[in-house]
Amino acid sequence: MTRTKVSESASNRLFRGAQPVDFSDHTSGKQLDSMSRPRRSGPASGNAVPFLVLDENRLAWTGIQSLVTESGSSGRLGRCVLIYGPAGCGKSHLCDVLIREQTGRSAARCERLSAADFREIRSGWTHSETNTDSDGELSDDGQPAGAFELAGWLNRLTRCDLVVVEDIQQLVRHAAAQQLFRALFDSLRQSGTDLVVTSLQTPGDLKGLQGRIVNRLRGGLCVGVKRPGPTSRERLLGHFCSHLQITIPQPVLKAFAKLLAVSPRELLGTLLRFDEIARQQRRMPDIELARAFLRQEILPTKVTIESVAKAVAREFGVKLAEMRSTSRDHVVAVPRQCAMYLARELTSEHLSTIGDYFSGRSHSTVLHACSRIAEQIEEDAALRQQIVAVRRVLNVP
């Protein structure tokens, strides 16, 4: 459950006089996690709620719209737009908007990929090339089979009007996959195909991303999205209620907007969960129920290894199961090390207990991870900000 730090005076004023409410029916039944997205019904991550332009995402919206209004020019080079920002702040939703508007045009073709796809594709072709070398077989044009497949794959994508690649941070430390992405980037540019890339951070903050890719991305339009402020959160809540036909009094929405400093995705999850509680208990979603609900949402609780791990997984945009696995992939290794570092800082658990939570890793591994992250946050401002964000979610200084 997401917990957000609030000022003591604000929370005291809201909770004064709040009556206890039984949440047992809700917690034992169907539960909507605050980080879960609504069921997808459109393109790859289609949202039931239209995109709402706010001060925190206006620049990114303008950049996306420029691809729509200026598309179709023959003989030009393909353009690149990079959208970066925290998880759950609308990067994928913006891509949905662009894809819908592009496919709404006559004969427009779009392709959507995840950066993780490049690792899988490259791994498959590397295996194919290895087998081909051992057998001595070549394709019709005299090239290894893997090279022939790569050319066909690139050719198919260059015939598109738009290609979207999400979560570019997943390419970090994967040299072969980065080489494949760079080949795609250059091919799309030469063919006039537009490219949209999403990332948790700016290109320069992605440690382990090749300089040639960083330079290519910086050569395009780089626009950021931020977590919404109180005014924008109130607008978002009203927007969600309007389009999802949820009736919640304005004082409740104001309280949520003031006290829940979270992403739009988390805000939507909180709203849906509150509505579900009101329905299950057959109560009006009034300010009294909201007080009891928010009491459980934002008041401090004991920090555990699991709560730390969940908060880190959400901040870094990785799955908790992957972070707890034996995988040494850099995409999950850094979040795992951050979770170990914070678990040591914020809990009283022994190093061996922290290691046991992460697939039985030894206490020396945990100690190494803690030392490594302590050094990195002194030099890496982006990583330091992510650690601060996790602390804020856990309601600790």
N, C-alpha and C positions, 0 to 999 in steps of 0.2 A: 504494500500500500504506500502510495506516495505521500510524503510528509514535507510540509513547507514551513520554513521559518517565518514567523510573523512577530510584529511588535507586541510586547506584553500588554500595553494599554488597549490596543485594538482587539486582541483576542479576549481580554477580560470583559470589555464592553459587550462583545457579541455573546459571550457564553453566560453572562450574568443572568441567573434565573432559568437557565435551560433545564428542562426536565429529562430524566433518564428515558431512553428509548431502547426497546428490545430489537437488536439486529440479528437475532439468532436465525430467523427464517431466511434472511438474505445470505448470511455467511454459510449456511449449511446447504443452500440450494445453488442455483445458477449465479455465477459471479462474473461481473464484467471488469477485467483488469484495467486500471487507469491508463496503461500504455497500449492496450489493444486497439487496433484500428477497426472501424466499422467493416461489415462484410463487403467485399469488393464486388461491384456489379458492372463496371465499365472497363476501360482499358487497364492494363496491368495492375494499377492500384486505384481504380476508379472510385471516386467518393460520391456519396449520395448528396452531400452538401456542396453547393457551388463555392468556388474560391472567393474569399473576401479580401479585398485589397486594404491593407493597413499601412501605417507609417513604417512599421518594422519590415514589411516585405515589398514596399512600393517600387523600389529600385529594381528588384528581381523581376517583378511583374512587368515593368517597362522593358527590361531586356528581353523577356520572353515574347512580348508583343511585337518587338522590332523584327523578330524572325518571321512572324506571321505577315505583318504589313509590308515587309520588303522582300518576301519570298518570290521565287519564280523568275528572277533576273537571269537571263541566259549569259553564259560566258564568264561569270564571276567565280571567284574562289569560294569554297565553303567556309562558313563562319562558325565560330565556337563560342558558346556561352557557358560559363561555369557558375553554378549556384552552390554556395557553401553556407553552412550554419548548423546549429544543434539539431539532433534528431527530433522528429515530431513537429517541426516548425513550418512545414508546407512545401519542401523541395519536390517531393514526389507528386504532390497535388498540382504544383505549377506545371510539371511535365505532363500530367493528365490533361490540363487545360490546353497546352500547346498541341498535343497529339490529337485531341478532339477537333480543334480548330483547323489543323492541317488536313486531317482525314475528311473533314467536312468539305474541303475544296476538291474539285474534280481531279481524279487520278493521282492524288497525293499518296505517297507511300512512306510509311514510318516503321522503324524497327526499334525495339526497346531491349536493352541488355543490362545485366548487372556486371560490375567489375569482376565478381567471382566467376562469371562465365568464361572470362579470358584465361583464368587459371585452369579450368576444366578442359576447355578447348585445346589449349596449348599442351596440356598433359597428354590428351588423347592423340594429338598429332605427333608429339615426340615419341610416343610409344609406337605409332604407325611407322615413323621414319626408322626407328631402331629395327623393327621387324623387316622393313623393306631392305635395309642395308645387309642384314644377315642373309636374306634370300637372294639378294642381287637383282630384285625386280624394280623396274622403273615404269612410270606412267607413259602415255603415248607421246608426250612432248619431251621425253628424256629426263624428266625431273623425278625426284623421289615422290612417293604417293602423298606424303605429308605436305610437301610444297605445292603439289597440284590442288589438294583440298584447300589450302590457305588461299591460293589465287582465286578459286571459285567462291570461297566465302567472302573475300574482299570485294570481288566483282558484284556479288549479290547485294551487298550493303551499299556500294557506291551507286547503285541504281535507285536508291531511296531518295526521298526529298529531305528526310530528317532521321537522324539516329540519336537515341538517348542512351547514355551510359551512366548508370547510377552507382553511387558508393565507390568512387575512385580510390578511396583510402584502402580498399581491400587489395589493391595491387602492390602496396608497400612491401618491400623485401622479396618480391617475386619477379626476378629479372626477366625470365622468359615471357611471362604474361605482360610485363611492361613493354617488351619488344613488340609483342603482337598488337598492343594498344597503339603504340607509336606508328606502326605500319598502317593500322586502320585510320588513325588521325590524318596522316599524310595523304592517304588515298582519298578520304572524304574531302579534304581541302581541294585537291586537284580536280575532283569530279564535280565540285560545286554543291556537295551535300552538306547541309547544316548539322552541327553536332552540339548537343546539350549534355553537360557532365554535372553530376552532383557530388558533393563531398561534405564531410563533417567540418573540414578546415580549409584554409586557403592553400594553394599549391605549395607555397614556400614553407608552410608549417607541417607538411606531410613528410616527416623524416623517413628516408629510405626510398623516396620517389626520385627516379632518375632526373638529373638536371635538364636533359633534353625535353622531357615531358613537362617539367615545371615551366620551362621557357615557352613551350608551345601553348600551354594553358594560359599563361600570363599574357600571351600575345592576343588572346581573345578578350571577351568581356567577362570580368569577374565581379559578380554581385552577391551580396550576402543577405541572409534573412536572420532575424533575431527573435528571441522569445518576446512575446507581446507584453507591453506594460499594462497597468490597471485599466486605462481607458479602452485600449484595444481588446483586453480580455472581456470587458463588459459588452462591447460590440460583438465579439465572437459568440458569447453565450446567447445573446439575443438572436443572432444569425442562426445558430444551431437550433434553437427552439422553434424559430419560424419555419425552417425548412424540414425539420423532423417532426413537426406538429406536436411539440412538447409544451405543455402549459405550466410554467413556473413563474410565480410572482416576481416582479421587478426587485423588491428588497432582497430576495434570496439571490438573484443574479448579481446584485451589487456586492453582497457579502462574499460570494464566490470570487468575483473579480478582484476584490480588495485583498483577500487572504490567500488565494491560490496562485502563487507566482510560478506557473508551470507553462509548458508548451501547449499549443492548440490541440494537439492530439491527446495529451493528458487531460486538458480541460474538457474536451468532448467526452472522454472516458468517465470523468468525474460526474459530469452532468447526466450521462446515461445511467450510471450506477445509482445516483440519487433518485432519479425518476423511477428506477426499478424498485428501490426500497419503498418509496411512497406507494407504488402499485401493490407490492406484495403485502404491505401492512394496511392497505386500504385507508391511507391517511392523505390529507391535503399536503402538498409539498410546500408548507408554509415556513416561516422563519424559525419557529420552534423546532421543527424537524431538522431544518438546516443547521441550527446550532448544535444539535446532538450529532449530526452527521459530520460536521466540520471539527467537532471536538475529537472525533476518532481520526480524522484526516490529518490534522496539523499539530496536535499536542505532542510533546516529546515522548518517546518511548525508548526503551533500552536498545542500543545499537548492537546488532548481532553480525556474525560473519555473513549470514545469508542476506540480511538487509543491505549490508555493504556491497555484496556481490551483485545483487539485483540492481542497486542504484548505479553501480559502475557499468553493468551490461547495458542499461538504458542510455546512459550518457555516451557510451562509445558505439552504440548501435549494433551490438553483437548479441547472440543468444546466450543465455545463462548456461545452458547445457554444453555449448561449445567451449565456453570459458572454463568450465569445470572439467572438461575432457583432458585426455593426455596429449592433445594436439599441440605442436610447437609452432604452428603457423603464427607469423608476426601479428596478423590481424587480431588474434585472440590472446597472444602472449603478452602484449603490452597491457591490455585491460586486466588480464589476470594478475600481472605484477602490481598494477595500481590497486586492485582489490586486496591483495596480500598486504601491501603497504598501509592502506587505510584500516584494514582489519587489525593490524598490529597497533596502529595509532589510537583507534577508537574503541577497541574492546580489550578485555582483560584475558583473552584466550592465549594459551601458549602457542609458540611457533609450530609445534607438532600438530596441534589441533587445527590450526589454520591450514597447514599442509594436507591434513587428512580430508578437509572439505574439498580441496582441489585435487581430487584423484590420488590421494595418498602421497603427495610430494613430501620430501624430507624437510626437516626444520632448517637445514643448511640452504636448501633451495629457496625457502621463504625468506631467510635472512639475506640471501643474495638479491632477491627481488626487491626487498625493502631498501637495501643500500643503493641499488641501481636507480630506482624511482626517486629516491631522495636527492641523488646527484642530478638526474635529468630535469627535475622541476626547478632547479636553480638556473638552468640554461635554456630550457624550453618553455617559453611563455604560454604557448597554446596548451601544452600538457598541464601546466600549473593552473590555468583557467578551468580545465576539465576537472581537476582535483577539487578546486573550490566549488564548482557546480555540484559535485557529488556530496560534498559536505553540506551544502545548502539544502539539498534534497533530504539528507539525513537529519537536518535541523541541529547541526553541531557547528561551532565556530571554526 
